[in-house]
Amino acid sequence: MTITGECFCGEISYQINGSLRDAKSCHCSRCRKAFSSQASATAMVEPSEFKWLTGKQLLSSYLNKQGFGFQFCRVCGSTLCTVYKGEVFQVTLGCINGDPELEIGKHIFVGSKATWEIMPNDVVQFDEGPPS
């Protein structure tokens, strides 16, 4: 399977030669700020199956002291992926082109969701991270 994605302005694009897995939505306060939304929506990708096609020079990164963070387009601000120690390991589902053939399977850190967000009763939810 080949999956492609791009930022809002289209200056940065990528390709995944494989499939995505473990799609989730995180409702913690940090993800709300990083994604300017009620939650993030991401899926795991094998780093070896991910490659930037265009605009890699336009990437900006925010990394914490442990080497974990996000990469985003410095032109339009789209958050494209999550990185750890320089490798992409998650992509944001909103930047995927077409149907990635997966659904969000769990909502995490719902215990700290925004007070204005109402969660549907029929979704898999965890107050914090999912059990190991």
Backbone as XML, in Angstrom:
<?xml version="1.0"?>
<chain id="A" units="angstrom">
  <residue number="1" name="MET">
    <atom name="N" x="0.838" y="-1.174" z="0.000"/>
    <atom name="CA" x="0.000" y="0.000" z="0.000"/>
    <atom name="C" x="0.888" y="1.243" z="0.000"/>
  </residue>
  <residue number="2" name="THR">
    <atom name="N" x="0.531" y="2.234" z="-0.801"/>
    <atom name="CA" x="1.228" y="3.515" z="-0.805"/>
    <atom name="C" x="0.259" y="4.585" z="-0.320"/>
  </residue>
  <residue number="3" name="ILE">
    <atom name="N" x="0.689" y="5.331" z="0.678"/>
    <atom name="CA" x="-0.107" y="6.408" z="1.264"/>
    <atom name="C" x="0.672" y="7.699" z="1.075"/>
  </residue>
  <residue number="4" name="THR">
    <atom name="N" x="-0.016" y="8.764" z="0.706"/>
    <atom name="CA" x="0.638" y="10.068" z="0.593"/>
    <atom name="C" x="-0.057" y="11.064" z="1.511"/>
  </residue>
  <residue number="5" name="GLY">
    <atom name="N" x="0.670" y="12.127" z="1.808"/>
    <atom name="CA" x="0.114" y="13.187" z="2.630"/>
    <atom name="C" x="0.819" y="14.487" z="2.319"/>
  </residue>
  <residue number="6" name="GLU">
    <atom name="N" x="0.202" y="15.577" z="2.759"/>
    <atom name="CA" x="0.793" y="16.893" z="2.525"/>
    <atom name="C" x="0.234" y="17.896" z="3.513"/>
  </residue>
  <residue number="7" name="CYS">
    <atom name="N" x="0.932" y="19.010" z="3.631"/>
    <atom name="CA" x="0.476" y="20.095" z="4.492"/>
    <atom name="C" x="-0.637" y="20.885" z="3.800"/>
  </residue>
  <residue number="8" name="PHE">
    <atom name="N" x="-1.206" y="21.836" z="4.500"/>
    <atom name="CA" x="-2.318" y="22.644" z="3.990"/>
    <atom name="C" x="-1.949" y="23.409" z="2.723"/>
  </residue>
  <residue number="9" name="CYS">
    <atom name="N" x="-0.746" y="23.983" z="2.669"/>
    <atom name="CA" x="-0.357" y="24.769" z="1.492"/>
    <atom name="C" x="0.207" y="23.902" z="0.367"/>
  </residue>
  <residue number="10" name="GLY">
    <atom name="N" x="0.491" y="22.634" z="0.650"/>
    <atom name="CA" x="0.983" y="21.711" z="-0.362"/>
    <atom name="C" x="2.475" y="21.794" z="-0.640"/>
  </residue>
  <residue number="11" name="GLU">
    <atom name="N" x="3.185" y="22.612" z="0.106"/>
    <atom name="CA" x="4.629" y="22.764" z="-0.119"/>
    <atom name="C" x="5.429" y="21.558" z="0.374"/>
  </residue>
  <residue number="12" name="ILE">
    <atom name="N" x="4.914" y="20.854" z="1.387"/>
    <atom name="CA" x="5.594" y="19.679" z="1.930"/>
    <atom name="C" x="4.715" y="18.460" z="1.665"/>
  </residue>
  <residue number="13" name="SER">
    <atom name="N" x="5.329" y="17.412" z="1.126"/>
    <atom name="CA" x="4.577" y="16.169" z="0.899"/>
    <atom name="C" x="5.437" y="14.981" z="1.289"/>
  </residue>
  <residue number="14" name="TYR">
    <atom name="N" x="4.762" y="13.875" z="1.562"/>
    <atom name="CA" x="5.465" y="12.659" z="1.956"/>
    <atom name="C" x="4.764" y="11.438" z="1.393"/>
  </residue>
  <residue number="15" name="GLN">
    <atom name="N" x="5.449" y="10.318" z="1.501"/>
    <atom name="CA" x="4.917" y="9.043" z="1.031"/>
    <atom name="C" x="5.233" y="7.973" z="2.069"/>
  </residue>
  <residue number="16" name="ILE">
    <atom name="N" x="4.286" y="7.068" z="2.249"/>
    <atom name="CA" x="4.470" y="5.914" z="3.131"/>
    <atom name="C" x="4.303" y="4.680" z="2.268"/>
  </residue>
  <residue number="17" name="ASN">
    <atom name="N" x="5.315" y="3.858" z="2.211"/>
    <atom name="CA" x="5.252" y="2.601" z="1.460"/>
    <atom name="C" x="4.949" y="1.482" z="2.445"/>
  </residue>
  <residue number="18" name="GLY">
    <atom name="N" x="3.713" y="1.424" z="2.870"/>
    <atom name="CA" x="3.269" y="0.466" z="3.872"/>
    <atom name="C" x="1.916" y="0.893" z="4.379"/>
  </residue>
  <residue number="19" name="SER">
    <atom name="N" x="1.559" y="0.413" z="5.532"/>
    <atom name="CA" x="0.253" y="0.757" z="6.090"/>
    <atom name="C" x="0.430" y="1.471" z="7.424"/>
  </residue>
  <residue number="20" name="LEU">
    <atom name="N" x="-0.617" y="2.134" z="7.820"/>
    <atom name="CA" x="-0.654" y="2.792" z="9.119"/>
    <atom name="C" x="-1.294" y="1.836" z="10.121"/>
  </residue>
  <residue number="21" name="ARG">
    <atom name="N" x="-1.006" y="2.062" z="11.400"/>
    <atom name="CA" x="-1.599" y="1.221" z="12.436"/>
    <atom name="C" x="-1.817" y="2.039" z="13.702"/>
  </residue>
  <residue number="22" name="ASP">
    <atom name="N" x="-2.595" y="1.486" z="14.597"/>
    <atom name="CA" x="-2.822" y="2.066" z="15.924"/>
    <atom name="C" x="-3.261" y="3.532" z="15.856"/>
  </residue>
  <residue number="23" name="ALA">
    <atom name="N" x="-4.301" y="3.789" z="15.095"/>
    <atom name="CA" x="-4.827" y="5.155" z="15.015"/>
    <atom name="C" x="-5.483" y="5.519" z="16.341"/>
  </residue>
  <residue number="24" name="LYS">
    <atom name="N" x="-5.165" y="6.718" z="16.810"/>
    <atom name="CA" x="-5.701" y="7.155" z="18.099"/>
    <atom name="C" x="-5.904" y="8.664" z="18.108"/>
  </residue>
  <residue number="25" name="SER">
    <atom name="N" x="-6.680" y="9.087" z="19.072"/>
    <atom name="CA" x="-6.914" y="10.501" z="19.290"/>
    <atom name="C" x="-6.535" y="10.808" z="20.727"/>
  </residue>
  <residue number="26" name="CYS">
    <atom name="N" x="-5.634" y="11.771" z="20.915"/>
    <atom name="CA" x="-5.189" y="12.143" z="22.256"/>
    <atom name="C" x="-5.843" y="13.466" z="22.644"/>
  </residue>
  <residue number="27" name="HIS">
    <atom name="N" x="-6.426" y="13.491" z="23.829"/>
    <atom name="CA" x="-7.185" y="14.652" z="24.299"/>
    <atom name="C" x="-6.465" y="15.423" z="25.405"/>
  </residue>
  <residue number="28" name="CYS">
    <atom name="N" x="-5.165" y="15.147" z="25.613"/>
    <atom name="CA" x="-4.428" y="15.844" z="26.671"/>
    <atom name="C" x="-4.260" y="17.328" z="26.321"/>
  </residue>
  <residue number="29" name="SER">
    <atom name="N" x="-3.941" y="18.114" z="27.323"/>
    <atom name="CA" x="-3.816" y="19.560" z="27.109"/>
    <atom name="C" x="-2.662" y="19.897" z="26.169"/>
  </residue>
  <residue number="30" name="ARG">
    <atom name="N" x="-1.602" y="19.104" z="26.163"/>
    <atom name="CA" x="-0.457" y="19.368" z="25.281"/>
    <atom name="C" x="-0.830" y="19.142" z="23.815"/>
  </residue>
  <residue number="31" name="CYS">
    <atom name="N" x="-1.551" y="18.053" z="23.524"/>
    <atom name="CA" x="-1.980" y="17.797" z="22.138"/>
    <atom name="C" x="-2.991" y="18.844" z="21.676"/>
  </residue>
  <residue number="32" name="ARG">
    <atom name="N" x="-3.866" y="19.286" z="22.576"/>
    <atom name="CA" x="-4.820" y="20.342" z="22.191"/>
    <atom name="C" x="-4.065" y="21.582" z="21.738"/>
  </residue>
  <residue number="33" name="LYS">
    <atom name="N" x="-3.007" y="21.936" z="22.421"/>
    <atom name="CA" x="-2.220" y="23.116" z="22.038"/>
    <atom name="C" x="-1.440" y="22.866" z="20.746"/>
  </residue>
  <residue number="34" name="ALA">
    <atom name="N" x="-0.808" y="21.698" z="20.632"/>
    <atom name="CA" x="-0.001" y="21.390" z="19.448"/>
    <atom name="C" x="-0.831" y="21.340" z="18.176"/>
  </residue>
  <residue number="35" name="PHE">
    <atom name="N" x="-2.083" y="20.903" z="18.295"/>
    <atom name="CA" x="-2.925" y="20.738" z="17.117"/>
    <atom name="C" x="-4.003" y="21.812" z="17.000"/>
  </residue>
  <residue number="36" name="SER">
    <atom name="N" x="-4.041" y="22.747" z="17.943"/>
    <atom name="CA" x="-5.052" y="23.812" z="17.942"/>
    <atom name="C" x="-6.448" y="23.234" z="17.744"/>
  </residue>
  <residue number="37" name="SER">
    <atom name="N" x="-6.732" y="22.191" z="18.487"/>
    <atom name="CA" x="-7.978" y="21.454" z="18.318"/>
    <atom name="C" x="-8.362" y="20.799" z="19.639"/>
  </residue>
  <residue number="38" name="GLN">
    <atom name="N" x="-9.478" y="20.089" z="19.656"/>
    <atom name="CA" x="-9.892" y="19.395" z="20.874"/>
    <atom name="C" x="-9.028" y="18.175" z="21.142"/>
  </residue>
  <residue number="39" name="ALA">
    <atom name="N" x="-8.328" y="17.674" z="20.108"/>
    <atom name="CA" x="-7.501" y="16.473" z="20.257"/>
    <atom name="C" x="-6.602" y="16.321" z="19.033"/>
  </residue>
  <residue number="40" name="SER">
    <atom name="N" x="-5.662" y="15.401" z="19.147"/>
    <atom name="CA" x="-4.867" y="15.019" z="17.984"/>
    <atom name="C" x="-5.496" y="13.781" z="17.358"/>
  </residue>
  <residue number="41" name="ALA">
    <atom name="N" x="-5.149" y="13.508" z="16.121"/>
    <atom name="CA" x="-5.551" y="12.271" z="15.441"/>
    <atom name="C" x="-4.320" y="11.782" z="14.693"/>
  </residue>
  <residue number="42" name="THR">
    <atom name="N" x="-3.721" y="10.697" z="15.188"/>
    <atom name="CA" x="-2.474" y="10.208" z="14.624"/>
    <atom name="C" x="-2.522" y="8.701" z="14.433"/>
  </residue>
  <residue number="43" name="ALA">
    <atom name="N" x="-1.604" y="8.206" z="13.625"/>
    <atom name="CA" x="-1.432" y="6.766" z="13.454"/>
    <atom name="C" x="0.055" y="6.473" z="13.347"/>
  </residue>
  <residue number="44" name="MET">
    <atom name="N" x="0.422" y="5.300" z="13.791"/>
    <atom name="CA" x="1.818" y="4.864" z="13.771"/>
    <atom name="C" x="2.244" y="4.477" z="12.358"/>
  </residue>
  <residue number="45" name="VAL">
    <atom name="N" x="3.515" y="4.707" z="12.075"/>
    <atom name="CA" x="4.117" y="4.342" z="10.795"/>
    <atom name="C" x="5.511" y="3.775" z="11.076"/>
  </residue>
  <residue number="46" name="GLU">
    <atom name="N" x="5.923" y="2.822" z="10.281"/>
    <atom name="CA" x="7.298" y="2.330" z="10.390"/>
    <atom name="C" x="8.228" y="3.399" z="9.822"/>
  </residue>
  <residue number="47" name="PRO">
    <atom name="N" x="9.208" y="3.858" z="10.594"/>
    <atom name="CA" x="10.118" y="4.898" z="10.095"/>
    <atom name="C" x="10.768" y="4.545" z="8.757"/>
  </residue>
  <residue number="48" name="SER">
    <atom name="N" x="11.083" y="3.284" z="8.544"/>
    <atom name="CA" x="11.740" y="2.876" z="7.297"/>
    <atom name="C" x="10.803" y="2.946" z="6.091"/>
  </residue>
  <residue number="49" name="GLU">
    <atom name="N" x="9.494" y="3.039" z="6.325"/>
    <atom name="CA" x="8.523" y="3.108" z="5.233"/>
    <atom name="C" x="8.113" y="4.543" z="4.892"/>
  </residue>
  <residue number="50" name="PHE">
    <atom name="N" x="8.631" y="5.517" z="5.643"/>
    <atom name="CA" x="8.261" y="6.928" z="5.485"/>
    <atom name="C" x="9.366" y="7.675" z="4.751"/>
  </residue>
  <residue number="51" name="LYS">
    <atom name="N" x="8.974" y="8.539" z="3.784"/>
    <atom name="CA" x="9.969" y="9.431" z="3.160"/>
    <atom name="C" x="9.312" y="10.743" z="2.740"/>
  </residue>
  <residue number="52" name="TRP">
    <atom name="N" x="10.084" y="11.816" z="2.884"/>
    <atom name="CA" x="9.645" y="13.134" z="2.435"/>
    <atom name="C" x="9.798" y="13.184" z="0.924"/>
  </residue>
  <residue number="53" name="LEU">
    <atom name="N" x="8.797" y="13.687" z="0.230"/>
    <atom name="CA" x="8.870" y="13.841" z="-1.228"/>
    <atom name="C" x="9.281" y="15.243" z="-1.622"/>
  </residue>
  <residue number="54" name="THR">
    <atom name="N" x="8.625" y="16.237" z="-1.047"/>
    <atom name="CA" x="8.924" y="17.634" z="-1.379"/>
    <atom name="C" x="8.916" y="18.482" z="-0.115"/>
  </residue>
  <residue number="55" name="GLY">
    <atom name="N" x="9.670" y="19.561" z="-0.148"/>
    <atom name="CA" x="9.604" y="20.582" z="0.884"/>
    <atom name="C" x="10.260" y="20.269" z="2.204"/>
  </residue>
  <residue number="56" name="LYS">
    <atom name="N" x="11.096" y="19.254" z="2.271"/>
    <atom name="CA" x="11.721" y="18.901" z="3.545"/>
    <atom name="C" x="12.434" y="20.101" z="4.181"/>
  </residue>
  <residue number="57" name="GLN">
    <atom name="N" x="12.974" y="20.979" z="3.352"/>
    <atom name="CA" x="13.676" y="22.160" z="3.858"/>
    <atom name="C" x="12.729" y="23.144" z="4.536"/>
  </residue>
  <residue number="58" name="LEU">
    <atom name="N" x="11.425" y="22.984" z="4.349"/>
    <atom name="CA" x="10.439" y="23.875" z="4.964"/>
    <atom name="C" x="9.917" y="23.347" z="6.300"/>
  </residue>
  <residue number="59" name="LEU">
    <atom name="N" x="10.427" y="22.203" z="6.745"/>
    <atom name="CA" x="10.010" y="21.645" z="8.031"/>
    <atom name="C" x="10.605" y="22.425" z="9.182"/>
  </residue>
  <residue number="60" name="SER">
    <atom name="N" x="9.797" y="22.654" z="10.186"/>
    <atom name="CA" x="10.265" y="23.162" z="11.469"/>
    <atom name="C" x="9.953" y="22.080" z="12.487"/>
  </residue>
  <residue number="61" name="SER">
    <atom name="N" x="10.741" y="22.035" z="13.531"/>
    <atom name="CA" x="10.545" y="21.006" z="14.548"/>
    <atom name="C" x="10.441" y="21.626" z="15.922"/>
  </residue>
  <residue number="62" name="TYR">
    <atom name="N" x="9.613" y="21.018" z="16.736"/>
    <atom name="CA" x="9.629" y="21.289" z="18.168"/>
    <atom name="C" x="9.975" y="19.964" z="18.831"/>
  </residue>
  <residue number="63" name="LEU">
    <atom name="N" x="11.088" y="19.929" z="19.553"/>
    <atom name="CA" x="11.515" y="18.718" z="20.247"/>
    <atom name="C" x="11.738" y="19.027" z="21.718"/>
  </residue>
  <residue number="64" name="ASN">
    <atom name="N" x="11.300" y="18.105" z="22.590"/>
    <atom name="CA" x="11.564" y="18.309" z="24.006"/>
    <atom name="C" x="12.947" y="17.748" z="24.355"/>
  </residue>
  <residue number="65" name="LYS">
    <atom name="N" x="13.310" y="17.785" z="25.618"/>
    <atom name="CA" x="14.651" y="17.346" z="26.045"/>
    <atom name="C" x="14.895" y="15.867" z="25.774"/>
  </residue>
  <residue number="66" name="GLN">
    <atom name="N" x="13.838" y="15.081" z="25.708"/>
    <atom name="CA" x="13.969" y="13.651" z="25.455"/>
    <atom name="C" x="14.023" y="13.316" z="23.962"/>
  </residue>
  <residue number="67" name="GLY">
    <atom name="N" x="13.926" y="14.329" z="23.096"/>
    <atom name="CA" x="13.983" y="14.106" z="21.655"/>
    <atom name="C" x="12.648" y="13.779" z="21.017"/>
  </residue>
  <residue number="68" name="PHE">
    <atom name="N" x="11.564" y="13.971" z="21.757"/>
    <atom name="CA" x="10.216" y="13.714" z="21.255"/>
    <atom name="C" x="9.574" y="15.037" z="20.852"/>
  </residue>
  <residue number="69" name="GLY">
    <atom name="N" x="8.853" y="15.056" z="19.736"/>
    <atom name="CA" x="8.173" y="16.287" z="19.347"/>
    <atom name="C" x="7.441" y="16.173" z="18.035"/>
  </residue>
  <residue number="70" name="PHE">
    <atom name="N" x="7.219" y="17.317" z="17.418"/>
    <atom name="CA" x="6.428" y="17.421" z="16.199"/>
    <atom name="C" x="7.220" y="18.124" z="15.108"/>
  </residue>
  <residue number="71" name="GLN">
    <atom name="N" x="6.872" y="17.810" z="13.866"/>
    <atom name="CA" x="7.394" y="18.565" z="12.729"/>
    <atom name="C" x="6.202" y="19.184" z="12.016"/>
  </residue>
  <residue number="72" name="PHE">
    <atom name="N" x="6.379" y="20.429" z="11.618"/>
    <atom name="CA" x="5.293" y="21.158" z="10.980"/>
    <atom name="C" x="5.832" y="22.031" z="9.864"/>
  </residue>
  <residue number="73" name="CYS">
    <atom name="N" x="4.916" y="22.473" z="8.991"/>
    <atom name="CA" x="5.284" y="23.324" z="7.864"/>
    <atom name="C" x="5.472" y="24.750" z="8.358"/>
  </residue>
  <residue number="74" name="ARG">
    <atom name="N" x="6.631" y="25.332" z="8.059"/>
    <atom name="CA" x="6.858" y="26.705" z="8.507"/>
    <atom name="C" x="6.127" y="27.722" z="7.638"/>
  </residue>
  <residue number="75" name="VAL">
    <atom name="N" x="5.549" y="27.295" z="6.495"/>
    <atom name="CA" x="4.769" y="28.199" z="5.644"/>
    <atom name="C" x="3.332" y="28.298" z="6.154"/>
  </residue>
  <residue number="76" name="CYS">
    <atom name="N" x="2.652" y="27.152" z="6.283"/>
    <atom name="CA" x="1.230" y="27.176" z="6.648"/>
    <atom name="C" x="0.952" y="26.726" z="8.074"/>
  </residue>
  <residue number="77" name="GLY">
    <atom name="N" x="1.910" y="26.114" z="8.741"/>
    <atom name="CA" x="1.745" y="25.713" z="10.134"/>
    <atom name="C" x="1.157" y="24.335" z="10.363"/>
  </residue>
  <residue number="78" name="SER">
    <atom name="N" x="0.848" y="23.588" z="9.317"/>
    <atom name="CA" x="0.271" y="22.252" z="9.499"/>
    <atom name="C" x="1.215" y="21.358" z="10.289"/>
  </residue>
  <residue number="79" name="THR">
    <atom name="N" x="0.675" y="20.679" z="11.312"/>
    <atom name="CA" x="1.431" y="19.676" z="12.037"/>
    <atom name="C" x="1.354" y="18.395" z="11.229"/>
  </residue>
  <residue number="80" name="LEU">
    <atom name="N" x="2.511" y="17.893" z="10.788"/>
    <atom name="CA" x="2.554" y="16.759" z="9.864"/>
    <atom name="C" x="2.834" y="15.422" z="10.532"/>
  </residue>
  <residue number="81" name="CYS">
    <atom name="N" x="3.701" y="15.427" z="11.544"/>
    <atom name="CA" x="4.109" y="14.136" z="12.103"/>
    <atom name="C" x="4.669" y="14.312" z="13.507"/>
  </residue>
  <residue number="82" name="THR">
    <atom name="N" x="4.820" y="13.166" z="14.155"/>
    <atom name="CA" x="5.461" y="13.079" z="15.454"/>
    <atom name="C" x="6.805" y="12.403" z="15.240"/>
  </residue>
  <residue number="83" name="VAL">
    <atom name="N" x="7.829" y="12.929" z="15.880"/>
    <atom name="CA" x="9.174" y="12.369" z="15.733"/>
    <atom name="C" x="9.755" y="12.020" z="17.100"/>
  </residue>
  <residue number="84" name="TYR">
    <atom name="N" x="10.649" y="11.059" z="17.076"/>
    <atom name="CA" x="11.403" y="10.699" z="18.272"/>
    <atom name="C" x="12.833" y="10.439" z="17.855"/>
  </residue>
  <residue number="85" name="LYS">
    <atom name="N" x="13.739" y="11.220" z="18.418"/>
    <atom name="CA" x="15.165" y="11.114" z="18.103"/>
    <atom name="C" x="15.420" y="11.116" z="16.601"/>
  </residue>
  <residue number="86" name="GLY">
    <atom name="N" x="14.741" y="12.024" z="15.900"/>
    <atom name="CA" x="14.983" y="12.235" z="14.478"/>
    <atom name="C" x="14.215" y="11.362" z="13.519"/>
  </residue>
  <residue number="87" name="GLU">
    <atom name="N" x="13.437" y="10.404" z="14.029"/>
    <atom name="CA" x="12.679" y="9.520" z="13.139"/>
    <atom name="C" x="11.183" y="9.773" z="13.255"/>
  </residue>
  <residue number="88" name="VAL">
    <atom name="N" x="10.521" y="9.805" z="12.105"/>
    <atom name="CA" x="9.065" y="9.923" z="12.075"/>
    <atom name="C" x="8.477" y="8.584" z="12.509"/>
  </residue>
  <residue number="89" name="PHE">
    <atom name="N" x="7.593" y="8.612" z="13.508"/>
    <atom name="CA" x="6.944" y="7.371" z="13.928"/>
    <atom name="C" x="5.426" y="7.465" z="13.960"/>
  </residue>
  <residue number="90" name="GLN">
    <atom name="N" x="4.883" y="8.667" z="13.794"/>
    <atom name="CA" x="3.438" y="8.856" z="13.678"/>
    <atom name="C" x="3.182" y="9.954" z="12.657"/>
  </residue>
  <residue number="91" name="VAL">
    <atom name="N" x="2.069" y="9.856" z="11.945"/>
    <atom name="CA" x="1.632" y="10.933" z="11.067"/>
    <atom name="C" x="0.275" y="11.412" z="11.548"/>
  </residue>
  <residue number="92" name="THR">
    <atom name="N" x="-0.005" y="12.680" z="11.273"/>
    <atom name="CA" x="-1.314" y="13.219" z="11.614"/>
    <atom name="C" x="-2.302" y="12.812" z="10.525"/>
  </residue>
  <residue number="93" name="LEU">
    <atom name="N" x="-3.439" y="12.300" z="10.940"/>
    <atom name="CA" x="-4.406" y="11.766" z="9.981"/>
    <atom name="C" x="-5.044" y="12.856" z="9.123"/>
  </residue>
  <residue number="94" name="GLY">
    <atom name="N" x="-5.104" y="14.078" z="9.624"/>
    <atom name="CA" x="-5.696" y="15.158" z="8.851"/>
    <atom name="C" x="-4.900" y="15.547" z="7.617"/>
  </residue>
  <residue number="95" name="CYS">
    <atom name="N" x="-3.635" y="15.167" z="7.548"/>
    <atom name="CA" x="-2.787" y="15.512" z="6.396"/>
    <atom name="C" x="-2.672" y="14.381" z="5.377"/>
  </residue>
  <residue number="96" name="ILE">
    <atom name="N" x="-3.332" y="13.261" z="5.634"/>
    <atom name="CA" x="-3.308" y="12.125" z="4.704"/>
    <atom name="C" x="-4.192" y="12.429" z="3.501"/>
  </residue>
  <residue number="97" name="ASN">
    <atom name="N" x="-3.730" y="12.062" z="2.311"/>
    <atom name="CA" x="-4.545" y="12.160" z="1.092"/>
    <atom name="C" x="-5.318" y="10.853" z="0.918"/>
  </residue>
  <residue number="98" name="GLY">
    <atom name="N" x="-6.601" y="10.942" z="0.607"/>
    <atom name="CA" x="-7.383" y="9.742" z="0.348"/>
    <atom name="C" x="-7.726" y="8.975" z="1.609"/>
  </residue>
  <residue number="99" name="ASP">
    <atom name="N" x="-8.050" y="7.710" z="1.423"/>
    <atom name="CA" x="-8.499" y="6.843" z="2.505"/>
    <atom name="C" x="-7.333" y="5.989" z="2.998"/>
  </residue>
  <residue number="100" name="PRO">
    <atom name="N" x="-6.878" y="6.195" z="4.225"/>
    <atom name="CA" x="-5.766" y="5.391" z="4.727"/>
    <atom name="C" x="-6.179" y="3.992" z="5.187"/>
  </residue>
  <residue number="101" name="GLU">
    <atom name="N" x="-7.450" y="3.669" z="5.048"/>
    <atom name="CA" x="-7.987" y="2.351" z="5.384"/>
    <atom name="C" x="-7.767" y="1.967" z="6.841"/>
  </residue>
  <residue number="102" name="LEU">
    <atom name="N" x="-8.074" y="2.894" z="7.741"/>
    <atom name="CA" x="-8.078" y="2.610" z="9.166"/>
    <atom name="C" x="-9.005" y="3.591" z="9.856"/>
  </residue>
  <residue number="103" name="GLU">
    <atom name="N" x="-9.372" y="3.263" z="11.073"/>
    <atom name="CA" x="-10.223" y="4.124" z="11.884"/>
    <atom name="C" x="-9.546" y="4.365" z="13.217"/>
  </residue>
  <residue number="104" name="ILE">
    <atom name="N" x="-9.905" y="5.467" z="13.867"/>
    <atom name="CA" x="-9.384" y="5.728" z="15.203"/>
    <atom name="C" x="-9.947" y="4.648" z="16.125"/>
  </residue>
  <residue number="105" name="GLY">
    <atom name="N" x="-9.044" y="3.918" z="16.759"/>
    <atom name="CA" x="-9.445" y="2.797" z="17.600"/>
    <atom name="C" x="-9.555" y="3.134" z="19.066"/>
  </residue>
  <residue number="106" name="LYS">
    <atom name="N" x="-8.966" y="4.257" z="19.485"/>
    <atom name="CA" x="-9.040" y="4.614" z="20.901"/>
    <atom name="C" x="-8.814" y="6.108" z="21.091"/>
  </residue>
  <residue number="107" name="HIS">
    <atom name="N" x="-9.387" y="6.588" z="22.160"/>
    <atom name="CA" x="-9.237" y="7.977" z="22.580"/>
    <atom name="C" x="-8.503" y="7.942" z="23.908"/>
  </residue>
  <residue number="108" name="ILE">
    <atom name="N" x="-7.340" y="8.618" z="23.965"/>
    <atom name="CA" x="-6.519" y="8.565" z="25.173"/>
    <atom name="C" x="-6.468" y="9.920" z="25.873"/>
  </residue>
  <residue number="109" name="PHE">
    <atom name="N" x="-6.149" y="9.872" z="27.144"/>
    <atom name="CA" x="-6.094" y="11.039" z="28.022"/>
    <atom name="C" x="-7.418" y="11.811" z="28.024"/>
  </residue>
  <residue number="110" name="VAL">
    <atom name="N" x="-8.503" y="11.057" z="27.986"/>
    <atom name="CA" x="-9.840" y="11.655" z="28.021"/>
    <atom name="C" x="-10.112" y="12.272" z="29.392"/>
  </residue>
  <residue number="111" name="GLY">
    <atom name="N" x="-9.408" y="11.801" z="30.412"/>
    <atom name="CA" x="-9.557" y="12.367" z="31.753"/>
    <atom name="C" x="-9.151" y="13.827" z="31.833"/>
  </residue>
  <residue number="112" name="SER">
    <atom name="N" x="-8.345" y="14.282" z="30.877"/>
    <atom name="CA" x="-7.946" y="15.694" z="30.872"/>
    <atom name="C" x="-8.447" y="16.427" z="29.633"/>
  </residue>
  <residue number="113" name="LYS">
    <atom name="N" x="-9.507" y="15.919" z="29.011"/>
    <atom name="CA" x="-10.070" y="16.577" z="27.828"/>
    <atom name="C" x="-10.593" y="17.959" z="28.193"/>
  </residue>
  <residue number="114" name="ALA">
    <atom name="N" x="-10.797" y="18.782" z="27.187"/>
    <atom name="CA" x="-11.365" y="20.117" z="27.399"/>
    <atom name="C" x="-12.780" y="19.984" z="27.957"/>
  </residue>
  <residue number="115" name="THR">
    <atom name="N" x="-13.141" y="20.886" z="28.840"/>
    <atom name="CA" x="-14.470" y="20.825" z="29.460"/>
    <atom name="C" x="-15.583" y="20.998" z="28.435"/>
  </residue>
  <residue number="116" name="TRP">
    <atom name="N" x="-15.293" y="21.650" z="27.329"/>
    <atom name="CA" x="-16.317" y="21.903" z="26.310"/>
    <atom name="C" x="-16.466" y="20.759" z="25.321"/>
  </residue>
  <residue number="117" name="GLU">
    <atom name="N" x="-15.617" y="19.728" z="25.419"/>
    <atom name="CA" x="-15.725" y="18.591" z="24.497"/>
    <atom name="C" x="-16.635" y="17.519" z="25.079"/>
  </residue>
  <residue number="118" name="ILE">
    <atom name="N" x="-17.537" y="17.021" z="24.254"/>
    <atom name="CA" x="-18.440" y="15.941" z="24.658"/>
    <atom name="C" x="-18.034" y="14.683" z="23.900"/>
  </residue>
  <residue number="119" name="MET">
    <atom name="N" x="-17.691" y="13.647" z="24.648"/>
    <atom name="CA" x="-17.262" y="12.385" z="24.048"/>
    <atom name="C" x="-18.484" y="11.495" z="23.786"/>
  </residue>
  <residue number="120" name="PRO">
    <atom name="N" x="-18.537" y="10.860" z="22.613"/>
    <atom name="CA" x="-19.599" y="9.885" z="22.373"/>
    <atom name="C" x="-19.444" y="8.699" z="23.328"/>
  </residue>
  <residue number="121" name="ASN">
    <atom name="N" x="-20.526" y="8.074" z="23.699"/>
    <atom name="CA" x="-20.487" y="6.956" z="24.641"/>
    <atom name="C" x="-19.907" y="5.683" z="24.041"/>
  </residue>
  <residue number="122" name="ASP">
    <atom name="N" x="-19.948" y="5.533" z="22.740"/>
    <atom name="CA" x="-19.596" y="4.255" z="22.118"/>
    <atom name="C" x="-18.159" y="4.179" z="21.607"/>
  </residue>
  <residue number="123" name="VAL">
    <atom name="N" x="-17.252" y="5.063" z="22.052"/>
    <atom name="CA" x="-15.859" y="5.001" z="21.612"/>
    <atom name="C" x="-14.988" y="4.441" z="22.738"/>
  </residue>
  <residue number="124" name="VAL">
    <atom name="N" x="-13.914" y="3.764" z="22.377"/>
    <atom name="CA" x="-12.970" y="3.230" z="23.356"/>
    <atom name="C" x="-12.198" y="4.401" z="23.942"/>
  </residue>
  <residue number="125" name="GLN">
    <atom name="N" x="-12.273" y="4.551" z="25.273"/>
    <atom name="CA" x="-11.664" y="5.695" z="25.940"/>
    <atom name="C" x="-10.798" y="5.242" z="27.108"/>
  </residue>
  <residue number="126" name="PHE">
    <atom name="N" x="-9.723" y="5.994" z="27.330"/>
    <atom name="CA" x="-8.867" y="5.778" z="28.491"/>
    <atom name="C" x="-8.646" y="7.118" z="29.164"/>
  </residue>
  <residue number="127" name="ASP">
    <atom name="N" x="-8.800" y="7.165" z="30.494"/>
    <atom name="CA" x="-8.573" y="8.418" z="31.219"/>
    <atom name="C" x="-7.152" y="8.924" z="31.035"/>
  </residue>
  <residue number="128" name="GLU">
    <atom name="N" x="-6.203" y="7.994" z="30.913"/>
    <atom name="CA" x="-4.812" y="8.352" z="30.659"/>
    <atom name="C" x="-4.392" y="7.595" z="29.416"/>
  </residue>
  <residue number="129" name="GLY">
    <atom name="N" x="-3.124" y="7.184" z="29.341"/>
    <atom name="CA" x="-2.668" y="6.396" z="28.203"/>
    <atom name="C" x="-3.276" y="5.000" z="28.223"/>
  </residue>
  <residue number="130" name="PRO">
    <atom name="N" x="-3.249" y="4.312" z="27.104"/>
    <atom name="CA" x="-3.794" y="2.955" z="27.074"/>
    <atom name="C" x="-2.926" y="2.002" z="27.891"/>
  </residue>
  <residue number="131" name="PRO">
    <atom name="N" x="-3.506" y="0.908" z="28.378"/>
    <atom name="CA" x="-2.689" y="-0.066" z="29.113"/>
    <atom name="C" x="-1.589" y="-0.631" z="28.197"/>
  </residue>
  <residue number="132" name="SER">
    <atom name="N" x="-0.469" y="-0.980" z="28.785"/>
    <atom name="CA" x="0.658" y="-1.521" z="27.996"/>
    <atom name="C" x="0.328" y="-2.874" z="27.397"/>
  </residue>
</chain>
